[in-house]
């Protein structure tokens, strides 16, 4: 057997009156290491859990990216027409999961004299399944074919004293000109825990929003027998339809107003395979048109990614393909207060890790110093037998390492048990209105778990070399005479 290991075991396992101080201190040091690693792992797991859970909740409810028209924040009437080419480019990006056109409409909800103002949101596609699984508490989200449904948050339902199946009155202003009233049925109730969503958003079919606010301008193309094209576009302001090709305005063969909301233009047939830019109304953004049979206008385009960690890497790719008259907004820009708070958690975790590592280190250093002092006679005897200082220091570092490993074992065992139970049963709950989640979320990667343990072990052993310097100052003659 290695003499260092043999002597270390004899020192560590020895009994006697002279060990009345070191034994309890070793136990305290072991407990200190256990508590230290437990708190460190918990702080990492809770911070990662909070960031992951809240980020995923917001992303499921609000998408990771939005492409919106420039000036949309100041003037929600501005529309976006994502071209098929743009949507194909987005779909082909490897990190993109899905995309959908969206529309918003400010409304007032009223039931039994209770009034609540919010934004109705409609999506081109069905509400993502991840959102429904996470947040839908009762009922269901609106069916795309039924325009008389609305899904509201639990908080709004409480304010209106409404439940699933109840009718609510919806009041809409059309560009500030007149007020329209619709009666909708509450089809479902959801709760995300995010104030910016639960307090401000309700979900309705996009067809309803387009209909009530006359924002369903479909641009259709039809090829005539003579090879020319007829383009029909919404033109409620009865402005002339303008067409550009390669930066030059093209004069249509004829323009006629079909009714108050639609204008028609006939173009030469050779343009069918070319990209056109069309402005159907003076206040519409430029619309890139690729001669598709039917074309839809939205107020924005939502883009979902496979994983939240892909946000940074995908942003430059989307910026390259976003049209010049649009703005790309990511979820962190949409909810800056929440994500700033989450980033602040990282700082708190770092401070806590430093504090707990320092406490564990001080406990271990104190235990090691007490052991060295109590083993002064044994150290002196080893020196009289020719043992060098380096060998004796290794003996005490081995003892310190065994205490550290025992403390790490118990700390990891307690953490692992708590981690499993909380993930499985979620017995530690939180106030959802204050923390955006209803329970304490935990999440830690395997590499974070292993790295934390190894870093703690190695750092402590390196620093514990300092107390062992005391061994070189123990002289056999003085130590044995003192004993």
N, C-alpha and C positions, 0 to 999 in steps of 0.2 A: 504494500500500500504506500502511496505517496506520503512522505513524512509530514508535509504541510497539512494534508487532509486529516491524517491520524491525530496530530497535535490539536488541530482545530476542533475535531470532534470531542477529544478529551477535555479541552478547555470549556467547550460549549455545554457539554453534558455533565460536567463535574458537579458535585454537591458539597455543601459545607457551610459553616457559619459565615465564612468570609464572602459568601455570595448573596448575603441578604439584601444587598442593594441592586446588584446587576440583574437578578432574576425578574423582579417586578418591572424594572426599567426596560428589559428586553421585551417583556409582554406589552408594555406601553408602546414601545417602538414598533412592534409588529402590528398592534392595533392602529397606530398612527399611519403606517404605510397602507394598511387595508382601507382606512377611511380616506386617505389621500387619493389612492387610485380609484376608489369608488366614486368620489366626488368628481374627479377628473373625467372619468368615463361618462358619468351622468351628465355633466355639463356639455360634453361634446355631443352626446346622443340627443339631449333635449334641444340644444341649439340647432343641430342638423334636422331634428324632427320638426321643430317649429318652422324653419326655413322651407323645408321640403313640403310640409303639409299646407302651409298658408300659400306658398307660391303655386302649388298645384291646384289649390282651391280657386285662387284668383284666375289662373290660366284656364281652368275648366269652365269658369263662368264668363270669362272676358277675352279669351284667346291670347296667344303669345305675341302676335304682331297684328297691326291694323294698317292698311293702306287707305288713307282718306284724302279727299281733295284739299288742295291748298286753300286756306281761309275757311275751312269747315267749322273750326272752333268758333269763329266770329259770326258765321252765316251758315246755319245748318241746312238752309235751302239748297246749297250747292250740292250737285250730284256727281257721282263717279261712274264711269262706264269702263270697267276692266275689259280689255280686249281679249278675245280667245287666245291670241298669241301670248299675252301676259299670263293668263291663267294656266296655259300649258307650261310656260317656263317655271312658274311657281310649283306646279305639280311635279315637275321633273327634278326639282331639288331633292337630294336624298334624305335630308333631315326633316322635310315637311310631311306632316301626317294628313292634313286636310285643309280646305279653304271654303269659305262661304261668304256670299254677299249679305249685307245687313242694312237695315234701315231703323231710324229712331223717330219717335214722335212725342213731343211734350203733350201731356194730357192731364186732366183732372178726373180722379175717380170719386164717385159719390154713392153712398149707401146709407139710407135712413138718416140723412142729415150730416153724416160724417164725410169730410172731404179730405182728399190726399192728392198732392201733386207729384208726378214722377215722369219718367221716360218709358214709353212702350218700345220694346225692341222686337224686331222681326228678323228672322234669318231665312236665307234662301233654302238651306237644308234643314233637316231636323236637328233639334237640340242634341249636342253630342251625348253619347251614351254615358261617358264618364261623368258628365254633369248630372244626368238624371240619377245615376246610381249613388252619387255622393250627397246630393242636396234635395232631391224630391222627397217631401215628407208625406204628402197626401195627393191623391188624384193622379193627374197626368199633365204633360205639357200639351199645348194646343195642337190639334190635327191641322196639317197643312191645308186640307180641303174645306175645313169649317172655319169661317171667319168671325164667328160670334163667341170665341173663347178667349180667356185671358188667364195667365198663371201669375200669381202674386206671391210675394214673400210672406213668411210667417209674421214678421213685424207689421207689414202693411195690412195683412188680414186682421191682426189684432186691433190696429187703429180704426179699421172700417167695420169691425165686428162682423166679418164675412167668413164664410166657410165654403168648402167645395160644393158646387151646385147652385150657389146663391147668384142672383143677378146683380150687376153693378152698372151704374150709369157712367159713361165715359164722355167727357166734353173735350172737343178738339178745336183749336183755332187753325184756320187755313190761311197761313201766311199773314195772320193778323187781320184778315178781311171779314170773316164771319165765324160763328161758333157752330159746330156740328155736335149732335148728341147721338150716341150709340148705346145700346143696351147689350152688355156682354155677360156671359156666364163664367164664373170662376171654375176653371177646369182642374186646377191643382194649386198646391202650396209648397214653396221651397224655402230653404234656409241655408245660406252659405257661410254666415258669420262675418262677412265682410261688409262694413257699413256702406261703402260706396256702391254696393250691389243691392243689398237687402233693403236699403232705405230709398233707392232711386230707380230701380229697374223692375219692370214687369214684362212678361213675354206674351206676344200675340202673333198670329200668322202674318207674314210679310205682305200677303195680298191685301189684308185689311188696311195696313198702313199706307200702301200704295194707292188704294182706292179712296180712303177718306181724305188724303191730302193731295190727290191727283198727281202722285209721283210714280206712275206706272207707264212712263213713255217707252213703248217698245218701238224700236226702229226695225222695220221689216224691209226686205228686199225681194223684188219680184222681177224675173226676167220676162220681157214681153216678146211677142212673136217676131217683131222686127229686130230683135237683138238688143234693144235698149233695156235699161233698168228703171224700175219705179221704186223710189225710196219713200216710205211713209214714216213720219216722225211727229212726236208731240210738239205742238207749237201754240200753247194756250195764249201766248202774247201776240200771236199772228205776225211774228217777224219772219223775214225771208230765210229760207233754208240756204245755208252757205256750205259749199263743198270745196275741199282743197285736195290736190294731188301733187306730191313731191314739192310742197311748199307754194304751189301756185293755185289761185282760186279758179275754179271751173264754173262756167256759166251753164246751168242746166238747160236742156231744150225747152222745158216748160215747167212752171210752178203753179200750183193751184191749191187753194184752201178747201179741204174736204168738209170740215166743220169747225166749230170754235176751238177744238183742241188738236186737230190734226192737219198737217200740211204735207203735200205730196210733191215730189220732184221727179222728173224723168231725166235719166243720164244716158250717155252713149254706152253701147254694149261692151266696148273694148275695156271698160273700167272694171269688169266683173272680177278679175283676178288681182286687182291692185288694192292696196290699203288706202282708205280714204279717211279724211278727218272731217267730221260733220259737227256743226253747231246748230241744234234745233231751236234753242232759245238764246237770247242775248246773255242771260245770266247763267247759262250752263257752261261747264268746263268743256274744253275740246274733247271730242269723243272719237277714239280711234276705232274705225270700223273695218272689218275684214270680210265683208260680203257673206256673212253668215245669215241663215234664214231668219233668225230672231235674236234680238239683242236687248239686254236688260240693264237698266240704270239702278244704282244703289247709292247709299250714302257712305259706304265703306266696304272694305274687303277684309275679313278676319282670316288669319292664318294660324293654324295649330302645328306645333312641332312635336316630334316623338318624345323628347325629353327636355326638361327645363334647362339642363346643363348645356344644351345646344344653342341657347339664346345668343350668346356672344359670337359664336362661329357662323351662325346663319345671318346675322344682321348685315354684314358687308355684301353677301350674295343677293339679298333682297334689295339693298340700296342700289345695286347695279342695274336691276331690271325694273325698278319702280319707275313709272312714267314721270316726266319732268314736271308735270302740273299736279303732282301728288306729294304726300308726306308720309313717311314710314314712322310709325310710333310703336315702340315695344311696351310690354306690360309694366316694366319698371318705370317708364315715363308716365304711364297712366295712373299708377298708384305710388307716387314717390314717397309719401309719408310712411306707408307700410314697409316698403323695402328699405328705407333709411333706418327704420326701427329694427328690421331684421339684421342689417349690417352692423348696427350698434351692439346686437347680441354677440357678434363675433369678438368685439373688443372686450366685452364683459367676460367671455369665456377665456380669452387669453390671460386677463388679469387673474381670474380664478385659478387657472392652471398654474400660473407662477406662484400664487399664494400657497396652494396645496402642495406643490413640489417643494417649496421652501420649508413648510411645516414638516413634511416627511423627512426632509434632509436634516433639519435641526434635531428631530427625534432620534434619527439614526446616529448622528454625530454624538449626541449626548450619551446614548446607550454604548457606543463604541468607546468613548472616553472613560466611562465608568468601568467597563470591562477591562480596559488596559490598566487602570489604576488598581483594580482588585487583583489583577493577575501580575502585579509588579514582581512578586517573588518568582513566579513561574518564568517570567521573561528573563529575570536575572539568572536563574538556573540554566535556561537554554543558552544564554550568552556564555556562561562559564564552560558549557560543553561544546562551545565553538559555533553555535548557530549564528549566522550573520543577521544584521538588522533587516535586510531585504526579505529573508525567509520568514522572520517573525511577523513582519508587516503583512506578508501574504496570508499568514495564519489568521490574523484578525480581519483582513479583507474577506477571507473565505467565510468567517463567522458572520460578518456583516451581510455578505451575499445570501447566506442561508436565511437570515432574518428577513431580508428584502423579499426573497422568493416566497417565503411563507406568508408574508403580509400581502404580496401581490396575488397569491393563490386565493386567499379568503376574500379579498376585495373583488376579484374577478368572479368568484363564485356567487357572492351576494349580488353583484351587478347583473350577471347573466340570469339569475333567477328573477330579479325584479324586471329586467328587460322583457323576458318571455311573458311574465304574468301581465304586465302593463299592455304589451302588444296584443295579447290574447283577450283580456277582459276589460281593459281601459278603466280600471277602478279609480284612478286618480283623475278627477274631473276639474274643469275650469269654467269660469264665467265666459261664455261665448261672446258676449257683447264687448268684453274688455280685451280678450286674447285672440279672437277670431276663430278659435277652435273650442270644442266642448270637452276635450280631455287633453292630458299631457302627451304629446306625440314624441315618440322615441325613434331614432334612426341612427345607426352607426355602421360604417363600412368595415369589413374585416381588416383591411389594411390600417384603418384608423385605430382599431382595437389593439392590433399587434404592435403598431408603431408607438402608441402611448405607453404600453408596458415595457417595451425594449428601451425606449428613451429614458423612462424613469429609472430602470435598472442600471443602465450604463452610466447615466449622469450621476446618480447617487454613488456608485462605486468609484467613479473618478474623483468626485469631491471628497469622499471618505478617505482618500489617500492622505489628506492633510492631517486628520487627527492621529494617524499612525506615525507621524513624524515624532511624536512624543516618545515612541519606543527607542529611538536613537539616543534620547537623553536619559535613559535609565542605565545607571552604572551598577554592575553586579556587586561591587564592594559596598556601596552605600545602601543598595536595596536590601541585600541579605543582612547587613548589620542592623538596618531599621526593623526588619522583620524579627 
